[in-house]
């Protein structure tokens, strides 16, 4: 499922380097995986 990142962060998205923003966007998912123990 593709999330519209501009809706989540309409102001900051344009300032982040695309790669940097992708990393920041994925961080909560990574943390959630650590918490639930379902990391790769």
PDBQT receptor file of N, H, CA, C and O in Angstrom, charges set to zero:
ATOM      1  N   UNK A   1       0.850  -1.201   0.000  1.00  0.00    +0.000 N 
ATOM      2  CA  UNK A   1       0.000   0.000   0.000  1.00  0.00    +0.000 C 
ATOM      3  C   UNK A   1       0.884   1.248   0.000  1.00  0.00    +0.000 C 
ATOM      4  O   UNK A   1       1.723   1.436   0.880  1.00  0.00    +0.000 OA
ATOM      5  N   UNK A   2       0.678   2.074  -0.986  1.00  0.00    +0.000 N 
ATOM      6  H   UNK A   2      -0.004   1.921  -1.701  1.00  0.00    +0.000 HD
ATOM      7  CA  UNK A   2       1.493   3.288  -1.109  1.00  0.00    +0.000 C 
ATOM      8  C   UNK A   2       0.833   4.429  -0.356  1.00  0.00    +0.000 C 
ATOM      9  O   UNK A   2      -0.330   4.754  -0.593  1.00  0.00    +0.000 OA
ATOM     10  N   UNK A   3       1.588   5.037   0.555  1.00  0.00    +0.000 N 
ATOM     11  H   UNK A   3       2.534   4.774   0.747  1.00  0.00    +0.000 HD
ATOM     12  CA  UNK A   3       1.069   6.158   1.329  1.00  0.00    +0.000 C 
ATOM     13  C   UNK A   3       1.475   7.466   0.662  1.00  0.00    +0.000 C 
ATOM     14  O   UNK A   3       2.614   7.620   0.219  1.00  0.00    +0.000 OA
ATOM     15  N   UNK A   4       0.547   8.397   0.595  1.00  0.00    +0.000 N 
ATOM     16  H   UNK A   4      -0.378   8.272   0.954  1.00  0.00    +0.000 HD
ATOM     17  CA  UNK A   4       0.857   9.707   0.021  1.00  0.00    +0.000 C 
ATOM     18  C   UNK A   4       1.623  10.518   1.057  1.00  0.00    +0.000 C 
ATOM     19  O   UNK A   4       1.032  11.070   1.985  1.00  0.00    +0.000 OA
ATOM     20  N   UNK A   5       2.936  10.586   0.897  1.00  0.00    +0.000 N 
ATOM     21  H   UNK A   5       3.417  10.136   0.143  1.00  0.00    +0.000 HD
ATOM     22  CA  UNK A   5       3.783  11.238   1.891  1.00  0.00    +0.000 C 
ATOM     23  C   UNK A   5       3.503  12.729   1.995  1.00  0.00    +0.000 C 
ATOM     24  O   UNK A   5       3.715  13.327   3.050  1.00  0.00    +0.000 OA
ATOM     25  N   UNK A   6       3.029  13.336   0.911  1.00  0.00    +0.000 N 
ATOM     26  H   UNK A   6       2.857  12.850   0.054  1.00  0.00    +0.000 HD
ATOM     27  CA  UNK A   6       2.785  14.774   0.938  1.00  0.00    +0.000 C 
ATOM     28  C   UNK A   6       1.629  15.111   1.867  1.00  0.00    +0.000 C 
ATOM     29  O   UNK A   6       1.559  16.217   2.403  1.00  0.00    +0.000 OA
ATOM     30  N   UNK A   7       0.722  14.155   2.057  1.00  0.00    +0.000 N 
ATOM     31  H   UNK A   7       0.779  13.257   1.621  1.00  0.00    +0.000 HD
ATOM     32  CA  UNK A   7      -0.387  14.400   2.984  1.00  0.00    +0.000 C 
ATOM     33  C   UNK A   7       0.094  14.310   4.427  1.00  0.00    +0.000 C 
ATOM     34  O   UNK A   7      -0.407  15.009   5.307  1.00  0.00    +0.000 OA
ATOM     35  N   UNK A   8       1.071  13.441   4.653  1.00  0.00    +0.000 N 
ATOM     36  H   UNK A   8       1.478  12.873   3.938  1.00  0.00    +0.000 HD
ATOM     37  CA  UNK A   8       1.593  13.282   6.008  1.00  0.00    +0.000 C 
ATOM     38  C   UNK A   8       2.479  14.456   6.402  1.00  0.00    +0.000 C 
ATOM     39  O   UNK A   8       2.500  14.874   7.560  1.00  0.00    +0.000 OA
ATOM     40  N   UNK A   9       3.209  14.980   5.427  1.00  0.00    +0.000 N 
ATOM     41  H   UNK A   9       3.192  14.640   4.486  1.00  0.00    +0.000 HD
ATOM     42  CA  UNK A   9       4.193  16.011   5.738  1.00  0.00    +0.000 C 
ATOM     43  C   UNK A   9       4.236  17.038   4.608  1.00  0.00    +0.000 C 
ATOM     44  O   UNK A   9       5.235  17.111   3.893  1.00  0.00    +0.000 OA
ATOM     45  N   UNK A  10       3.190  17.825   4.429  1.00  0.00    +0.000 N 
ATOM     46  H   UNK A  10       2.379  17.766   5.010  1.00  0.00    +0.000 HD
ATOM     47  CA  UNK A  10       3.049  18.695   3.264  1.00  0.00    +0.000 C 
ATOM     48  C   UNK A  10       4.107  19.790   3.183  1.00  0.00    +0.000 C 
ATOM     49  O   UNK A  10       4.437  20.249   2.089  1.00  0.00    +0.000 OA
ATOM     50  N   UNK A  11       4.642  20.214   4.329  1.00  0.00    +0.000 N 
ATOM     51  H   UNK A  11       4.374  19.841   5.217  1.00  0.00    +0.000 HD
ATOM     52  CA  UNK A  11       5.619  21.308   4.321  1.00  0.00    +0.000 C 
ATOM     53  C   UNK A  11       7.036  20.768   4.164  1.00  0.00    +0.000 C 
ATOM     54  O   UNK A  11       7.796  21.245   3.321  1.00  0.00    +0.000 OA
ATOM     55  N   UNK A  12       7.388  19.785   4.967  1.00  0.00    +0.000 N 
ATOM     56  H   UNK A  12       6.771  19.397   5.652  1.00  0.00    +0.000 HD
ATOM     57  CA  UNK A  12       8.776  19.340   5.014  1.00  0.00    +0.000 C 
ATOM     58  C   UNK A  12       9.186  18.488   3.827  1.00  0.00    +0.000 C 
ATOM     59  O   UNK A  12      10.369  18.436   3.489  1.00  0.00    +0.000 OA
ATOM     60  N   UNK A  13       8.233  17.817   3.186  1.00  0.00    +0.000 N 
ATOM     61  H   UNK A  13       7.272  17.860   3.461  1.00  0.00    +0.000 HD
ATOM     62  CA  UNK A  13       8.572  16.890   2.105  1.00  0.00    +0.000 C 
ATOM     63  C   UNK A  13       9.412  17.554   1.033  1.00  0.00    +0.000 C 
ATOM     64  O   UNK A  13      10.353  16.953   0.515  1.00  0.00    +0.000 OA
ATOM     65  N   UNK A  14       9.082  18.778   0.701  1.00  0.00    +0.000 N 
ATOM     66  H   UNK A  14       8.318  19.267   1.122  1.00  0.00    +0.000 HD
ATOM     67  CA  UNK A  14       9.781  19.450  -0.400  1.00  0.00    +0.000 C 
ATOM     68  C   UNK A  14      11.212  19.826  -0.028  1.00  0.00    +0.000 C 
ATOM     69  O   UNK A  14      12.039  20.056  -0.911  1.00  0.00    +0.000 OA
ATOM     70  N   UNK A  15      11.512  19.890   1.267  1.00  0.00    +0.000 N 
ATOM     71  H   UNK A  15      10.840  19.702   1.984  1.00  0.00    +0.000 HD
ATOM     72  CA  UNK A  15      12.852  20.311   1.689  1.00  0.00    +0.000 C 
ATOM     73  C   UNK A  15      13.819  19.141   1.839  1.00  0.00    +0.000 C 
ATOM     74  O   UNK A  15      15.029  19.306   1.692  1.00  0.00    +0.000 OA
ATOM     75  N   UNK A  16      13.280  17.962   2.133  1.00  0.00    +0.000 N 
ATOM     76  H   UNK A  16      12.297  17.829   2.253  1.00  0.00    +0.000 HD
ATOM     77  CA  UNK A  16      14.146  16.806   2.331  1.00  0.00    +0.000 C 
ATOM     78  C   UNK A  16      14.701  16.292   1.016  1.00  0.00    +0.000 C 
ATOM     79  O   UNK A  16      14.020  16.287  -0.009  1.00  0.00    +0.000 OA
ATOM     80  N   UNK A  17      15.947  15.860   1.068  1.00  0.00    +0.000 N 
ATOM     81  H   UNK A  17      16.500  15.864   1.901  1.00  0.00    +0.000 HD
ATOM     82  CA  UNK A  17      16.492  15.084  -0.040  1.00  0.00    +0.000 C 
ATOM     83  C   UNK A  17      15.651  13.811  -0.133  1.00  0.00    +0.000 C 
ATOM     84  O   UNK A  17      15.357  13.204   0.897  1.00  0.00    +0.000 OA
ATOM     85  N   UNK A  18      15.259  13.392  -1.330  1.00  0.00    +0.000 N 
ATOM     86  H   UNK A  18      15.498  13.885  -2.166  1.00  0.00    +0.000 HD
ATOM     87  CA  UNK A  18      14.341  12.252  -1.466  1.00  0.00    +0.000 C 
ATOM     88  C   UNK A  18      14.789  11.020  -0.692  1.00  0.00    +0.000 C 
ATOM     89  O   UNK A  18      13.978  10.333  -0.070  1.00  0.00    +0.000 OA
ATOM     90  N   UNK A  19      16.095  10.748  -0.738  1.00  0.00    +0.000 N 
ATOM     91  H   UNK A  19      16.754  11.305  -1.243  1.00  0.00    +0.000 HD
ATOM     92  CA  UNK A  19      16.598   9.562  -0.058  1.00  0.00    +0.000 C 
ATOM     93  C   UNK A  19      16.476   9.729   1.459  1.00  0.00    +0.000 C 
ATOM     94  O   UNK A  19      16.101   8.801   2.175  1.00  0.00    +0.000 OA
ATOM     95  N   UNK A  20      16.802  10.932   1.924  1.00  0.00    +0.000 N 
ATOM     96  H   UNK A  20      17.106  11.686   1.342  1.00  0.00    +0.000 HD
ATOM     97  CA  UNK A  20      16.716  11.241   3.344  1.00  0.00    +0.000 C 
ATOM     98  C   UNK A  20      15.279  11.113   3.823  1.00  0.00    +0.000 C 
ATOM     99  O   UNK A  20      15.016  10.530   4.875  1.00  0.00    +0.000 OA
ATOM    100  N   UNK A  21      14.349  11.662   3.045  1.00  0.00    +0.000 N 
ATOM    101  H   UNK A  21      14.562  12.136   2.190  1.00  0.00    +0.000 HD
ATOM    102  CA  UNK A  21      12.945  11.620   3.433  1.00  0.00    +0.000 C 
ATOM    103  C   UNK A  21      12.453  10.181   3.490  1.00  0.00    +0.000 C 
ATOM    104  O   UNK A  21      11.685   9.817   4.380  1.00  0.00    +0.000 OA
ATOM    105  N   UNK A  22      12.894   9.367   2.542  1.00  0.00    +0.000 N 
ATOM    106  H   UNK A  22      13.518   9.663   1.819  1.00  0.00    +0.000 HD
ATOM    107  CA  UNK A  22      12.468   7.970   2.543  1.00  0.00    +0.000 C 
ATOM    108  C   UNK A  22      12.931   7.277   3.818  1.00  0.00    +0.000 C 
ATOM    109  O   UNK A  22      12.186   6.502   4.418  1.00  0.00    +0.000 OA
ATOM    110  N   UNK A  23      14.159   7.558   4.226  1.00  0.00    +0.000 N 
ATOM    111  H   UNK A  23      14.765   8.188   3.739  1.00  0.00    +0.000 HD
ATOM    112  CA  UNK A  23      14.694   6.965   5.445  1.00  0.00    +0.000 C 
ATOM    113  C   UNK A  23      13.900   7.413   6.669  1.00  0.00    +0.000 C 
ATOM    114  O   UNK A  23      13.578   6.602   7.537  1.00  0.00    +0.000 OA
ATOM    115  N   UNK A  24      13.588   8.703   6.734  1.00  0.00    +0.000 N 
ATOM    116  H   UNK A  24      13.850   9.362   6.028  1.00  0.00    +0.000 HD
ATOM    117  CA  UNK A  24      12.819   9.229   7.861  1.00  0.00    +0.000 C 
ATOM    118  C   UNK A  24      11.406   8.659   7.869  1.00  0.00    +0.000 C 
ATOM    119  O   UNK A  24      10.831   8.393   8.924  1.00  0.00    +0.000 OA
ATOM    120  N   UNK A  25      10.857   8.477   6.663  1.00  0.00    +0.000 N 
ATOM    121  H   UNK A  25      11.324   8.694   5.806  1.00  0.00    +0.000 HD
ATOM    122  CA  UNK A  25       9.493   7.966   6.550  1.00  0.00    +0.000 C 
ATOM    123  C   UNK A  25       9.420   6.511   6.989  1.00  0.00    +0.000 C 
ATOM    124  O   UNK A  25       8.405   6.072   7.529  1.00  0.00    +0.000 OA
ATOM    125  N   UNK A  26      10.505   5.755   6.757  1.00  0.00    +0.000 N 
ATOM    126  H   UNK A  26      11.330   6.111   6.318  1.00  0.00    +0.000 HD
ATOM    127  CA  UNK A  26      10.523   4.337   7.099  1.00  0.00    +0.000 C 
ATOM    128  C   UNK A  26      10.898   4.087   8.553  1.00  0.00    +0.000 C 
ATOM    129  O   UNK A  26      10.672   2.992   9.068  1.00  0.00    +0.000 OA
ATOM    130  N   UNK A  27      11.463   5.076   9.216  1.00  0.00    +0.000 N 
ATOM    131  H   UNK A  27      11.646   5.966   8.798  1.00  0.00    +0.000 HD
ATOM    132  CA  UNK A  27      11.937   4.894  10.583  1.00  0.00    +0.000 C 
ATOM    133  C   UNK A  27      10.852   4.406  11.542  1.00  0.00    +0.000 C 
ATOM    134  O   UNK A  27      11.102   3.466  12.296  1.00  0.00    +0.000 OA
ATOM    135  N   UNK A  28       9.653   5.006  11.546  1.00  0.00    +0.000 N 
ATOM    136  H   UNK A  28       9.450   5.770  10.933  1.00  0.00    +0.000 HD
ATOM    137  CA  UNK A  28       8.602   4.514  12.443  1.00  0.00    +0.000 C 
ATOM    138  C   UNK A  28       8.253   3.057  12.189  1.00  0.00    +0.000 C 
ATOM    139  O   UNK A  28       7.934   2.324  13.125  1.00  0.00    +0.000 OA
ATOM    140  N   UNK A  29       8.308   2.629  10.933  1.00  0.00    +0.000 N 
ATOM    141  H   UNK A  29       8.567   3.224  10.172  1.00  0.00    +0.000 HD
ATOM    142  CA  UNK A  29       8.036   1.229  10.602  1.00  0.00    +0.000 C 
ATOM    143  C   UNK A  29       9.115   0.341  11.194  1.00  0.00    +0.000 C 
ATOM    144  O   UNK A  29       8.823  -0.718  11.749  1.00  0.00    +0.000 OA
ATOM    145  N   UNK A  30      10.355   0.774  11.076  1.00  0.00    +0.000 N 
ATOM    146  H   UNK A  30      10.592   1.635  10.625  1.00  0.00    +0.000 HD
ATOM    147  CA  UNK A  30      11.488   0.025  11.616  1.00  0.00    +0.000 C 
ATOM    148  C   UNK A  30      11.367  -0.119  13.133  1.00  0.00    +0.000 C 
ATOM    149  O   UNK A  30      11.578  -1.199  13.683  1.00  0.00    +0.000 OA
ATOM    150  N   UNK A  31      11.026   0.978  13.794  1.00  0.00    +0.000 N 
ATOM    151  H   UNK A  31      10.854   1.856  13.346  1.00  0.00    +0.000 HD
ATOM    152  CA  UNK A  31      10.861   0.966  15.249  1.00  0.00    +0.000 C 
ATOM    153  C   UNK A  31       9.713   0.036  15.644  1.00  0.00    +0.000 C 
ATOM    154  O   UNK A  31       9.819  -0.725  16.606  1.00  0.00    +0.000 OA
ATOM    155  N   UNK A  32       8.620   0.109  14.891  1.00  0.00    +0.000 N 
ATOM    156  H   UNK A  32       8.534   0.727  14.109  1.00  0.00    +0.000 HD
ATOM    157  CA  UNK A  32       7.478  -0.754  15.177  1.00  0.00    +0.000 C 
ATOM    158  C   UNK A  32       7.868  -2.225  15.050  1.00  0.00    +0.000 C 
ATOM    159  O   UNK A  32       7.426  -3.057  15.841  1.00  0.00    +0.000 OA
ATOM    160  N   UNK A  33       8.698  -2.543  14.055  1.00  0.00    +0.000 N 
ATOM    161  H   UNK A  33       9.058  -1.867  13.413  1.00  0.00    +0.000 HD
ATOM    162  CA  UNK A  33       9.151  -3.921  13.880  1.00  0.00    +0.000 C 
ATOM    163  C   UNK A  33      10.005  -4.368  15.055  1.00  0.00    +0.000 C 
ATOM    164  O   UNK A  33       9.913  -5.512  15.500  1.00  0.00    +0.000 OA
ATOM    165  N   UNK A  34      10.843  -3.455  15.559  1.00  0.00    +0.000 N 
ATOM    166  H   UNK A  34      10.917  -2.525  15.197  1.00  0.00    +0.000 HD
ATOM    167  CA  UNK A  34      11.668  -3.788  16.715  1.00  0.00    +0.000 C 
ATOM    168  C   UNK A  34      10.796  -4.069  17.933  1.00  0.00    +0.000 C 
ATOM    169  O   UNK A  34      11.035  -5.017  18.681  1.00  0.00    +0.000 OA
ATOM    170  N   UNK A  35       9.782  -3.228  18.119  1.00  0.00    +0.000 N 
ATOM    171  H   UNK A  35       9.588  -2.457  17.512  1.00  0.00    +0.000 HD
ATOM    172  CA  UNK A  35       8.906  -3.357  19.281  1.00  0.00    +0.000 C 
ATOM    173  C   UNK A  35       8.111  -4.662  19.218  1.00  0.00    +0.000 C 
ATOM    174  O   UNK A  35       7.966  -5.360  20.221  1.00  0.00    +0.000 OA
ATOM    175  N   UNK A  36       7.606  -4.977  18.042  1.00  0.00    +0.000 N 
ATOM    176  H   UNK A  36       7.724  -4.410  17.227  1.00  0.00    +0.000 HD
ATOM    177  CA  UNK A  36       6.769  -6.166  17.907  1.00  0.00    +0.000 C 
ATOM    178  C   UNK A  36       7.601  -7.424  17.695  1.00  0.00    +0.000 C 
ATOM    179  O   UNK A  36       7.074  -8.535  17.763  1.00  0.00    +0.000 OA
ATOM    180  N   UNK A  37       8.901  -7.259  17.437  1.00  0.00    +0.000 N 
ATOM    181  H   UNK A  37       9.330  -6.357  17.382  1.00  0.00    +0.000 HD
ATOM    182  CA  UNK A  37       9.766  -8.408  17.215  1.00  0.00    +0.000 C 
ATOM    183  C   UNK A  37       9.548  -9.042  15.855  1.00  0.00    +0.000 C 
ATOM    184  O   UNK A  37       9.844 -10.221  15.660  1.00  0.00    +0.000 OA
ATOM    185  N   UNK A  38       9.026  -8.260  14.906  1.00  0.00    +0.000 N 
ATOM    186  H   UNK A  38       8.786  -7.302  15.064  1.00  0.00    +0.000 HD
ATOM    187  CA  UNK A  38       8.754  -8.805  13.580  1.00  0.00    +0.000 C 
ATOM    188  C   UNK A  38       9.681  -8.217  12.536  1.00  0.00    +0.000 C 
ATOM    189  O   UNK A  38       9.335  -8.135  11.358  1.00  0.00    +0.000 OA
ATOM    190  N   UNK A  39      10.874  -7.805  12.978  1.00  0.00    +0.000 N 
ATOM    191  H   UNK A  39      11.155  -7.872  13.935  1.00  0.00    +0.000 HD
ATOM    192  CA  UNK A  39      11.860  -7.294  12.033  1.00  0.00    +0.000 C 
ATOM    193  C   UNK A  39      12.339  -8.411  11.121  1.00  0.00    +0.000 C 
ATOM    194  O   UNK A  39      12.134  -9.590  11.411  1.00  0.00    +0.000 OA
ATOM    195  N   UNK A  40      12.974  -8.041  10.022  1.00  0.00    +0.000 N 
ATOM    196  H   UNK A  40      13.141  -7.084   9.786  1.00  0.00    +0.000 HD
ATOM    197  CA  UNK A  40      13.432  -9.040   9.053  1.00  0.00    +0.000 C 
ATOM    198  C   UNK A  40      14.534  -9.913   9.659  1.00  0.00    +0.000 C 
ATOM    199  O   UNK A  40      15.046 -10.813   8.993  1.00  0.00    +0.000 OA
TER     200      UNK A  40
